[in-house]
Amino acid sequence: MSNIGLAVAADGTSSAQGCCAPLEALPLDPAHATDMAKMFKALGDPVRLRLLSIIAAHPDGEVCVCDLTTLFDVAAPTISYHLKLLRETGLVEHDRRGTWVYYRPVRERLRQLSALLAAPDMAEAAR
């Protein structure tokens, strides 16, 4: 997965742009749009969004799957499925320790999502 997107300007020229250029700056190239859409699609499910939120906000920086399964009214295999989708999109990574699996957020991917949607603040936009 590349951290560089090729942005296409309004005049049709392209330029190397960091992966995190806001939508308002330059349009996304097709490959970058596909990559970002997969992450947004994964977060389109409330269980996965909550899982990522819990993992990202955990004070230890990682969470055991055993602690996650008790927080939801769904079966453990369903939680495992949702975590698998978050892993496949690169939003979380995991380590197996004995019989348990620990999950932690991939902060760079979260920054990419955040930066993509970054908009100038209202005071700046009013100028």
Secondary structure by P-SEA (a helix, b strand, c coil): cccccccccccccccccccccccccccccaaaaaaaaaaaaaaccaaaaaaaaaaaacccccccaaaaaaaccccaaaaaaaaaaaaaaccbbbbbcccbbbbbbaaaaaaaaaaaacccccccccc
